[in-house]
Every structure is written in structure tokens, then in C-alpha cells.
Amino acid sequence: MTRARWRKSSFSDVPEGSCVEVSLDLDHAGIRDSKNATGPIVTVAAQSWATFVTHISRP
């Protein structure tokens, strides 16, 4: 994900400093800790990320 465009979660401004960034392309989603931009990246299939977001977004 060398050309990744990272987006920070809108929930990342909490006082505890929990920050998540995600970068998406057609096939993959990269997830990383925004406080450690050069650290490890978890990569999952784009469809898996979409399923995850759908399930956590439900009331």
C-alpha cells in the first residue's frame, strides 16, 4: 500500500487517543494506528472490510 490515501476515523478524536486510519482500493483495505504511521498495517479483502463496516453500523 505504498500509494495509499489514509483516512482517519471520525471517532479518533477521543481523549484516550485511540486513532485508526483506513486506506481502501478495489481489492484491499489497509488498517493502521494513526499514531504510528510507519508501523504495521493490517490488510484485509475489501469485501471483508465492507461486511465489517455494515455490521458495526447497524443500530
mmJSON file of the N, C-alpha and C atoms, coordinates in Angstrom:
{"data_MODEL":{"atom_site":{
"group_PDB":["ATOM","ATOM","ATOM","ATOM","ATOM","ATOM","ATOM","ATOM","ATOM","ATOM","ATOM","ATOM","ATOM","ATOM","ATOM","ATOM","ATOM","ATOM","ATOM","ATOM","ATOM","ATOM","ATOM","ATOM","ATOM","ATOM","ATOM","ATOM","ATOM","ATOM","ATOM","ATOM","ATOM","ATOM","ATOM","ATOM","ATOM","ATOM","ATOM","ATOM","ATOM","ATOM","ATOM","ATOM","ATOM","ATOM","ATOM","ATOM","ATOM","ATOM","ATOM","ATOM","ATOM","ATOM","ATOM","ATOM","ATOM","ATOM","ATOM","ATOM","ATOM","ATOM","ATOM","ATOM","ATOM","ATOM","ATOM","ATOM","ATOM","ATOM","ATOM","ATOM","ATOM","ATOM","ATOM","ATOM","ATOM","ATOM","ATOM","ATOM","ATOM","ATOM","ATOM","ATOM","ATOM","ATOM","ATOM","ATOM","ATOM","ATOM","ATOM","ATOM","ATOM","ATOM","ATOM","ATOM","ATOM","ATOM","ATOM","ATOM","ATOM","ATOM","ATOM","ATOM","ATOM","ATOM","ATOM","ATOM","ATOM","ATOM","ATOM","ATOM","ATOM","ATOM","ATOM","ATOM","ATOM","ATOM","ATOM","ATOM","ATOM","ATOM","ATOM","ATOM","ATOM","ATOM","ATOM","ATOM","ATOM","ATOM","ATOM","ATOM","ATOM","ATOM","ATOM","ATOM","ATOM","ATOM","ATOM","ATOM","ATOM","ATOM","ATOM","ATOM","ATOM","ATOM","ATOM","ATOM","ATOM","ATOM","ATOM","ATOM","ATOM","ATOM","ATOM","ATOM","ATOM","ATOM","ATOM","ATOM","ATOM","ATOM","ATOM","ATOM","ATOM","ATOM","ATOM","ATOM","ATOM","ATOM","ATOM","ATOM","ATOM","ATOM","ATOM","ATOM","ATOM"],
"id":[1,2,3,4,5,6,7,8,9,10,11,12,13,14,15,16,17,18,19,20,21,22,23,24,25,26,27,28,29,30,31,32,33,34,35,36,37,38,39,40,41,42,43,44,45,46,47,48,49,50,51,52,53,54,55,56,57,58,59,60,61,62,63,64,65,66,67,68,69,70,71,72,73,74,75,76,77,78,79,80,81,82,83,84,85,86,87,88,89,90,91,92,93,94,95,96,97,98,99,100,101,102,103,104,105,106,107,108,109,110,111,112,113,114,115,116,117,118,119,120,121,122,123,124,125,126,127,128,129,130,131,132,133,134,135,136,137,138,139,140,141,142,143,144,145,146,147,148,149,150,151,152,153,154,155,156,157,158,159,160,161,162,163,164,165,166,167,168,169,170,171,172,173,174,175,176,177],
"type_symbol":["N","C","C","N","C","C","N","C","C","N","C","C","N","C","C","N","C","C","N","C","C","N","C","C","N","C","C","N","C","C","N","C","C","N","C","C","N","C","C","N","C","C","N","C","C","N","C","C","N","C","C","N","C","C","N","C","C","N","C","C","N","C","C","N","C","C","N","C","C","N","C","C","N","C","C","N","C","C","N","C","C","N","C","C","N","C","C","N","C","C","N","C","C","N","C","C","N","C","C","N","C","C","N","C","C","N","C","C","N","C","C","N","C","C","N","C","C","N","C","C","N","C","C","N","C","C","N","C","C","N","C","C","N","C","C","N","C","C","N","C","C","N","C","C","N","C","C","N","C","C","N","C","C","N","C","C","N","C","C","N","C","C","N","C","C","N","C","C","N","C","C","N","C","C","N","C","C"],
"label_atom_id":["N","CA","C","N","CA","C","N","CA","C","N","CA","C","N","CA","C","N","CA","C","N","CA","C","N","CA","C","N","CA","C","N","CA","C","N","CA","C","N","CA","C","N","CA","C","N","CA","C","N","CA","C","N","CA","C","N","CA","C","N","CA","C","N","CA","C","N","CA","C","N","CA","C","N","CA","C","N","CA","C","N","CA","C","N","CA","C","N","CA","C","N","CA","C","N","CA","C","N","CA","C","N","CA","C","N","CA","C","N","CA","C","N","CA","C","N","CA","C","N","CA","C","N","CA","C","N","CA","C","N","CA","C","N","CA","C","N","CA","C","N","CA","C","N","CA","C","N","CA","C","N","CA","C","N","CA","C","N","CA","C","N","CA","C","N","CA","C","N","CA","C","N","CA","C","N","CA","C","N","CA","C","N","CA","C","N","CA","C","N","CA","C","N","CA","C","N","CA","C","N","CA","C","N","CA","C"],
"label_alt_id":[null,null,null,null,null,null,null,null,null,null,null,null,null,null,null,null,null,null,null,null,null,null,null,null,null,null,null,null,null,null,null,null,null,null,null,null,null,null,null,null,null,null,null,null,null,null,null,null,null,null,null,null,null,null,null,null,null,null,null,null,null,null,null,null,null,null,null,null,null,null,null,null,null,null,null,null,null,null,null,null,null,null,null,null,null,null,null,null,null,null,null,null,null,null,null,null,null,null,null,null,null,null,null,null,null,null,null,null,null,null,null,null,null,null,null,null,null,null,null,null,null,null,null,null,null,null,null,null,null,null,null,null,null,null,null,null,null,null,null,null,null,null,null,null,null,null,null,null,null,null,null,null,null,null,null,null,null,null,null,null,null,null,null,null,null,null,null,null,null,null,null,null,null,null,null,null,null],
"label_comp_id":["MET","MET","MET","THR","THR","THR","ARG","ARG","ARG","ALA","ALA","ALA","ARG","ARG","ARG","TRP","TRP","TRP","ARG","ARG","ARG","LYS","LYS","LYS","SER","SER","SER","SER","SER","SER","PHE","PHE","PHE","SER","SER","SER","ASP","ASP","ASP","VAL","VAL","VAL","PRO","PRO","PRO","GLU","GLU","GLU","GLY","GLY","GLY","SER","SER","SER","CYS","CYS","CYS","VAL","VAL","VAL","GLU","GLU","GLU","VAL","VAL","VAL","SER","SER","SER","LEU","LEU","LEU","ASP","ASP","ASP","LEU","LEU","LEU","ASP","ASP","ASP","HIS","HIS","HIS","ALA","ALA","ALA","GLY","GLY","GLY","ILE","ILE","ILE","ARG","ARG","ARG","ASP","ASP","ASP","SER","SER","SER","LYS","LYS","LYS","ASN","ASN","ASN","ALA","ALA","ALA","THR","THR","THR","GLY","GLY","GLY","PRO","PRO","PRO","ILE","ILE","ILE","VAL","VAL","VAL","THR","THR","THR","VAL","VAL","VAL","ALA","ALA","ALA","ALA","ALA","ALA","GLN","GLN","GLN","SER","SER","SER","TRP","TRP","TRP","ALA","ALA","ALA","THR","THR","THR","PHE","PHE","PHE","VAL","VAL","VAL","THR","THR","THR","HIS","HIS","HIS","ILE","ILE","ILE","SER","SER","SER","ARG","ARG","ARG","PRO","PRO","PRO"],
"label_asym_id":["A","A","A","A","A","A","A","A","A","A","A","A","A","A","A","A","A","A","A","A","A","A","A","A","A","A","A","A","A","A","A","A","A","A","A","A","A","A","A","A","A","A","A","A","A","A","A","A","A","A","A","A","A","A","A","A","A","A","A","A","A","A","A","A","A","A","A","A","A","A","A","A","A","A","A","A","A","A","A","A","A","A","A","A","A","A","A","A","A","A","A","A","A","A","A","A","A","A","A","A","A","A","A","A","A","A","A","A","A","A","A","A","A","A","A","A","A","A","A","A","A","A","A","A","A","A","A","A","A","A","A","A","A","A","A","A","A","A","A","A","A","A","A","A","A","A","A","A","A","A","A","A","A","A","A","A","A","A","A","A","A","A","A","A","A","A","A","A","A","A","A","A","A","A","A","A","A"],
"label_entity_id":["1","1","1","1","1","1","1","1","1","1","1","1","1","1","1","1","1","1","1","1","1","1","1","1","1","1","1","1","1","1","1","1","1","1","1","1","1","1","1","1","1","1","1","1","1","1","1","1","1","1","1","1","1","1","1","1","1","1","1","1","1","1","1","1","1","1","1","1","1","1","1","1","1","1","1","1","1","1","1","1","1","1","1","1","1","1","1","1","1","1","1","1","1","1","1","1","1","1","1","1","1","1","1","1","1","1","1","1","1","1","1","1","1","1","1","1","1","1","1","1","1","1","1","1","1","1","1","1","1","1","1","1","1","1","1","1","1","1","1","1","1","1","1","1","1","1","1","1","1","1","1","1","1","1","1","1","1","1","1","1","1","1","1","1","1","1","1","1","1","1","1","1","1","1","1","1","1"],
"label_seq_id":[1,1,1,2,2,2,3,3,3,4,4,4,5,5,5,6,6,6,7,7,7,8,8,8,9,9,9,10,10,10,11,11,11,12,12,12,13,13,13,14,14,14,15,15,15,16,16,16,17,17,17,18,18,18,19,19,19,20,20,20,21,21,21,22,22,22,23,23,23,24,24,24,25,25,25,26,26,26,27,27,27,28,28,28,29,29,29,30,30,30,31,31,31,32,32,32,33,33,33,34,34,34,35,35,35,36,36,36,37,37,37,38,38,38,39,39,39,40,40,40,41,41,41,42,42,42,43,43,43,44,44,44,45,45,45,46,46,46,47,47,47,48,48,48,49,49,49,50,50,50,51,51,51,52,52,52,53,53,53,54,54,54,55,55,55,56,56,56,57,57,57,58,58,58,59,59,59],
"pdbx_PDB_ins_code":[null,null,null,null,null,null,null,null,null,null,null,null,null,null,null,null,null,null,null,null,null,null,null,null,null,null,null,null,null,null,null,null,null,null,null,null,null,null,null,null,null,null,null,null,null,null,null,null,null,null,null,null,null,null,null,null,null,null,null,null,null,null,null,null,null,null,null,null,null,null,null,null,null,null,null,null,null,null,null,null,null,null,null,null,null,null,null,null,null,null,null,null,null,null,null,null,null,null,null,null,null,null,null,null,null,null,null,null,null,null,null,null,null,null,null,null,null,null,null,null,null,null,null,null,null,null,null,null,null,null,null,null,null,null,null,null,null,null,null,null,null,null,null,null,null,null,null,null,null,null,null,null,null,null,null,null,null,null,null,null,null,null,null,null,null,null,null,null,null,null,null,null,null,null,null,null,null],
"Cartn_x":[0.837,0.0,0.887,1.803,2.762,2.135,1.085,0.416,-0.911,-1.023,-2.289,-2.674,-3.973,-4.545,-5.272,-4.694,-5.221,-6.273,-7.328,-8.408,-8.564,-8.581,-8.715,-10.183,-10.433,-11.789,-12.326,-13.605,-14.234,-14.343,-14.163,-14.209,-12.825,-11.811,-10.44,-10.065,-10.944,-10.621,-11.03,-11.081,-11.451,-10.251,-10.506,-9.409,-8.393,-8.81,-7.89,-6.849,-7.056,-6.101,-6.175,-7.276,-7.436,-7.673,-6.705,-6.801,-6.618,-7.541,-7.493,-7.574,-6.757,-6.821,-7.052,-7.756,-8.061,-7.719,-7.18,-6.929,-7.594,-8.358,-9.115,-8.683,-8.64,-8.552,-9.574,-9.56,-10.593,-10.549,-9.376,-9.222,-8.931,-8.39,-7.91,-8.307,-8.308,-8.422,-7.221,-6.526,-5.41,-5.851,-5.499,-5.877,-4.606,-4.437,-3.242,-3.565,-2.653,-2.722,-2.188,-2.999,-2.565,-1.438,-1.257,-0.158,1.17,1.125,2.336,2.25,2.327,2.113,3.132,4.286,5.285,5.25,4.311,4.186,3.461,3.068,2.425,1.053,0.689,-0.607,-1.297,-2.533,-3.351,-4.088,-3.963,-4.615,-5.653,-6.86,-7.941,-8.566,-9.306,-10.021,-11.046,-11.211,-12.153,-13.563,-13.983,-15.31,-15.434,-14.394,-14.416,-14.559,-13.862,-13.976,-15.396,-15.957,-17.32,-18.318,-18.148,-19.029,-18.873,-17.656,-17.394,-18.072,-17.887,-18.469,-20.0,-20.561,-22.021,-22.53,-21.861,-22.315,-22.134,-21.066,-20.882,-21.742,-22.25,-23.063,-24.532,-24.92,-26.334,-26.687,-27.903,-28.319,-28.544],
"Cartn_y":[-1.186,0.0,1.257,1.286,2.389,3.714,3.674,4.902,5.103,4.555,4.591,6.006,6.265,7.516,7.161,7.525,7.154,8.143,7.61,8.433,8.075,9.094,8.873,8.716,7.823,7.609,8.882,9.156,10.332,10.175,8.973,8.712,8.766,9.194,9.167,10.351,11.269,12.433,12.258,11.037,10.776,11.062,11.437,11.774,10.657,9.402,8.292,8.176,8.863,8.843,7.617,6.908,5.737,6.201,5.995,6.511,5.392,5.314,4.307,5.016,4.56,5.053,3.87,4.14,3.101,3.627,2.75,3.051,1.965,2.377,1.415,1.471,0.295,0.225,-0.812,-1.197,-2.109,-3.482,-3.927,-5.288,-5.396,-4.336,-4.432,-3.235,-3.465,-2.39,-2.511,-1.416,-1.38,-0.621,-1.145,-0.527,-0.333,0.866,1.13,2.078,2.165,3.096,4.435,5.472,6.768,7.391,6.959,7.48,6.84,5.795,5.088,4.825,5.896,5.812,4.923,4.704,3.837,2.425,2.174,0.864,-0.135,-1.241,-2.311,-1.922,-2.575,-2.382,-3.741,-3.777,-4.977,-4.823,-5.819,-5.78,-6.892,-6.524,-7.489,-7.273,-8.255,-8.128,-7.001,-6.256,-5.132,-5.583,-6.742,-7.249,-7.552,-8.06,-8.319,-7.014,-5.981,-4.679,-4.133,-4.243,-3.759,-4.492,-5.788,-6.57,-6.124,-5.921,-5.451,-4.112,-3.157,-1.817,-1.894,-2.726,-2.894,-3.392,-4.368,-4.955,-4.015,-3.237,-2.329,-1.07,-0.813,0.391,0.182,-1.038,-1.316,-0.893,-0.343,0.081,-1.083],
"Cartn_z":[0.0,0.0,0.0,-0.93,-0.971,-1.399,-2.19,-2.632,-1.921,-0.78,-0.045,0.347,0.296,0.807,2.093,3.2,4.504,4.969,5.573,6.135,7.602,8.428,9.864,10.248,11.17,11.669,12.294,12.09,12.706,14.213,14.724,16.157,16.796,16.057,16.549,17.431,17.643,18.46,19.916,20.372,21.76,22.667,23.92,24.829,25.04,24.906,25.114,24.002,22.89,21.798,20.914,20.927,20.068,18.639,17.766,16.406,15.394,14.458,13.405,12.061,11.123,9.755,8.826,7.733,6.756,5.371,4.557,3.159,2.323,1.328,0.521,-0.933,-1.563,-3.013,-3.47,-4.708,-5.214,-4.558,-4.156,-3.654,-2.162,-1.549,-0.175,0.676,1.968,2.955,3.872,4.058,4.99,6.233,7.397,8.663,9.474,10.051,10.853,11.995,12.929,14.048,13.56,13.592,13.058,13.87,15.103,15.917,15.539,14.709,14.294,12.795,12.018,10.568,9.859,10.433,9.805,10.38,11.259,11.898,11.02,11.621,10.858,10.32,9.226,8.578,8.512,8.931,8.769,7.442,6.577,5.273,5.189,4.76,4.584,3.211,2.769,1.492,1.596,0.515,0.514,0.887,0.421,0.743,2.23,2.84,4.289,5.067,4.635,5.292,5.139,3.943,3.711,4.605,4.75,5.625,7.072,7.513,8.88,9.137,8.239,8.402,8.418,7.564,7.538,8.879,9.451,10.722,11.9,11.93,13.075,12.945,11.76,11.533,11.864,12.087,12.374,13.791,13.96,15.31,16.248],
"occupancy":[1.0,1.0,1.0,1.0,1.0,1.0,1.0,1.0,1.0,1.0,1.0,1.0,1.0,1.0,1.0,1.0,1.0,1.0,1.0,1.0,1.0,1.0,1.0,1.0,1.0,1.0,1.0,1.0,1.0,1.0,1.0,1.0,1.0,1.0,1.0,1.0,1.0,1.0,1.0,1.0,1.0,1.0,1.0,1.0,1.0,1.0,1.0,1.0,1.0,1.0,1.0,1.0,1.0,1.0,1.0,1.0,1.0,1.0,1.0,1.0,1.0,1.0,1.0,1.0,1.0,1.0,1.0,1.0,1.0,1.0,1.0,1.0,1.0,1.0,1.0,1.0,1.0,1.0,1.0,1.0,1.0,1.0,1.0,1.0,1.0,1.0,1.0,1.0,1.0,1.0,1.0,1.0,1.0,1.0,1.0,1.0,1.0,1.0,1.0,1.0,1.0,1.0,1.0,1.0,1.0,1.0,1.0,1.0,1.0,1.0,1.0,1.0,1.0,1.0,1.0,1.0,1.0,1.0,1.0,1.0,1.0,1.0,1.0,1.0,1.0,1.0,1.0,1.0,1.0,1.0,1.0,1.0,1.0,1.0,1.0,1.0,1.0,1.0,1.0,1.0,1.0,1.0,1.0,1.0,1.0,1.0,1.0,1.0,1.0,1.0,1.0,1.0,1.0,1.0,1.0,1.0,1.0,1.0,1.0,1.0,1.0,1.0,1.0,1.0,1.0,1.0,1.0,1.0,1.0,1.0,1.0,1.0,1.0,1.0,1.0,1.0,1.0],
"B_iso_or_equiv":[0.0,0.0,0.0,0.0,0.0,0.0,0.0,0.0,0.0,0.0,0.0,0.0,0.0,0.0,0.0,0.0,0.0,0.0,0.0,0.0,0.0,0.0,0.0,0.0,0.0,0.0,0.0,0.0,0.0,0.0,0.0,0.0,0.0,0.0,0.0,0.0,0.0,0.0,0.0,0.0,0.0,0.0,0.0,0.0,0.0,0.0,0.0,0.0,0.0,0.0,0.0,0.0,0.0,0.0,0.0,0.0,0.0,0.0,0.0,0.0,0.0,0.0,0.0,0.0,0.0,0.0,0.0,0.0,0.0,0.0,0.0,0.0,0.0,0.0,0.0,0.0,0.0,0.0,0.0,0.0,0.0,0.0,0.0,0.0,0.0,0.0,0.0,0.0,0.0,0.0,0.0,0.0,0.0,0.0,0.0,0.0,0.0,0.0,0.0,0.0,0.0,0.0,0.0,0.0,0.0,0.0,0.0,0.0,0.0,0.0,0.0,0.0,0.0,0.0,0.0,0.0,0.0,0.0,0.0,0.0,0.0,0.0,0.0,0.0,0.0,0.0,0.0,0.0,0.0,0.0,0.0,0.0,0.0,0.0,0.0,0.0,0.0,0.0,0.0,0.0,0.0,0.0,0.0,0.0,0.0,0.0,0.0,0.0,0.0,0.0,0.0,0.0,0.0,0.0,0.0,0.0,0.0,0.0,0.0,0.0,0.0,0.0,0.0,0.0,0.0,0.0,0.0,0.0,0.0,0.0,0.0,0.0,0.0,0.0,0.0,0.0,0.0],
"pdbx_formal_charge":[null,null,null,null,null,null,null,null,null,null,null,null,null,null,null,null,null,null,null,null,null,null,null,null,null,null,null,null,null,null,null,null,null,null,null,null,null,null,null,null,null,null,null,null,null,null,null,null,null,null,null,null,null,null,null,null,null,null,null,null,null,null,null,null,null,null,null,null,null,null,null,null,null,null,null,null,null,null,null,null,null,null,null,null,null,null,null,null,null,null,null,null,null,null,null,null,null,null,null,null,null,null,null,null,null,null,null,null,null,null,null,null,null,null,null,null,null,null,null,null,null,null,null,null,null,null,null,null,null,null,null,null,null,null,null,null,null,null,null,null,null,null,null,null,null,null,null,null,null,null,null,null,null,null,null,null,null,null,null,null,null,null,null,null,null,null,null,null,null,null,null,null,null,null,null,null,null],
"auth_seq_id":[1,1,1,2,2,2,3,3,3,4,4,4,5,5,5,6,6,6,7,7,7,8,8,8,9,9,9,10,10,10,11,11,11,12,12,12,13,13,13,14,14,14,15,15,15,16,16,16,17,17,17,18,18,18,19,19,19,20,20,20,21,21,21,22,22,22,23,23,23,24,24,24,25,25,25,26,26,26,27,27,27,28,28,28,29,29,29,30,30,30,31,31,31,32,32,32,33,33,33,34,34,34,35,35,35,36,36,36,37,37,37,38,38,38,39,39,39,40,40,40,41,41,41,42,42,42,43,43,43,44,44,44,45,45,45,46,46,46,47,47,47,48,48,48,49,49,49,50,50,50,51,51,51,52,52,52,53,53,53,54,54,54,55,55,55,56,56,56,57,57,57,58,58,58,59,59,59],
"auth_comp_id":["MET","MET","MET","THR","THR","THR","ARG","ARG","ARG","ALA","ALA","ALA","ARG","ARG","ARG","TRP","TRP","TRP","ARG","ARG","ARG","LYS","LYS","LYS","SER","SER","SER","SER","SER","SER","PHE","PHE","PHE","SER","SER","SER","ASP","ASP","ASP","VAL","VAL","VAL","PRO","PRO","PRO","GLU","GLU","GLU","GLY","GLY","GLY","SER","SER","SER","CYS","CYS","CYS","VAL","VAL","VAL","GLU","GLU","GLU","VAL","VAL","VAL","SER","SER","SER","LEU","LEU","LEU","ASP","ASP","ASP","LEU","LEU","LEU","ASP","ASP","ASP","HIS","HIS","HIS","ALA","ALA","ALA","GLY","GLY","GLY","ILE","ILE","ILE","ARG","ARG","ARG","ASP","ASP","ASP","SER","SER","SER","LYS","LYS","LYS","ASN","ASN","ASN","ALA","ALA","ALA","THR","THR","THR","GLY","GLY","GLY","PRO","PRO","PRO","ILE","ILE","ILE","VAL","VAL","VAL","THR","THR","THR","VAL","VAL","VAL","ALA","ALA","ALA","ALA","ALA","ALA","GLN","GLN","GLN","SER","SER","SER","TRP","TRP","TRP","ALA","ALA","ALA","THR","THR","THR","PHE","PHE","PHE","VAL","VAL","VAL","THR","THR","THR","HIS","HIS","HIS","ILE","ILE","ILE","SER","SER","SER","ARG","ARG","ARG","PRO","PRO","PRO"],
"auth_asym_id":["A","A","A","A","A","A","A","A","A","A","A","A","A","A","A","A","A","A","A","A","A","A","A","A","A","A","A","A","A","A","A","A","A","A","A","A","A","A","A","A","A","A","A","A","A","A","A","A","A","A","A","A","A","A","A","A","A","A","A","A","A","A","A","A","A","A","A","A","A","A","A","A","A","A","A","A","A","A","A","A","A","A","A","A","A","A","A","A","A","A","A","A","A","A","A","A","A","A","A","A","A","A","A","A","A","A","A","A","A","A","A","A","A","A","A","A","A","A","A","A","A","A","A","A","A","A","A","A","A","A","A","A","A","A","A","A","A","A","A","A","A","A","A","A","A","A","A","A","A","A","A","A","A","A","A","A","A","A","A","A","A","A","A","A","A","A","A","A","A","A","A","A","A","A","A","A","A"],
"auth_atom_id":["N","CA","C","N","CA","C","N","CA","C","N","CA","C","N","CA","C","N","CA","C","N","CA","C","N","CA","C","N","CA","C","N","CA","C","N","CA","C","N","CA","C","N","CA","C","N","CA","C","N","CA","C","N","CA","C","N","CA","C","N","CA","C","N","CA","C","N","CA","C","N","CA","C","N","CA","C","N","CA","C","N","CA","C","N","CA","C","N","CA","C","N","CA","C","N","CA","C","N","CA","C","N","CA","C","N","CA","C","N","CA","C","N","CA","C","N","CA","C","N","CA","C","N","CA","C","N","CA","C","N","CA","C","N","CA","C","N","CA","C","N","CA","C","N","CA","C","N","CA","C","N","CA","C","N","CA","C","N","CA","C","N","CA","C","N","CA","C","N","CA","C","N","CA","C","N","CA","C","N","CA","C","N","CA","C","N","CA","C","N","CA","C","N","CA","C","N","CA","C","N","CA","C","N","CA","C"],
"pdbx_PDB_model_num":[1,1,1,1,1,1,1,1,1,1,1,1,1,1,1,1,1,1,1,1,1,1,1,1,1,1,1,1,1,1,1,1,1,1,1,1,1,1,1,1,1,1,1,1,1,1,1,1,1,1,1,1,1,1,1,1,1,1,1,1,1,1,1,1,1,1,1,1,1,1,1,1,1,1,1,1,1,1,1,1,1,1,1,1,1,1,1,1,1,1,1,1,1,1,1,1,1,1,1,1,1,1,1,1,1,1,1,1,1,1,1,1,1,1,1,1,1,1,1,1,1,1,1,1,1,1,1,1,1,1,1,1,1,1,1,1,1,1,1,1,1,1,1,1,1,1,1,1,1,1,1,1,1,1,1,1,1,1,1,1,1,1,1,1,1,1,1,1,1,1,1,1,1,1,1,1,1]
}}}
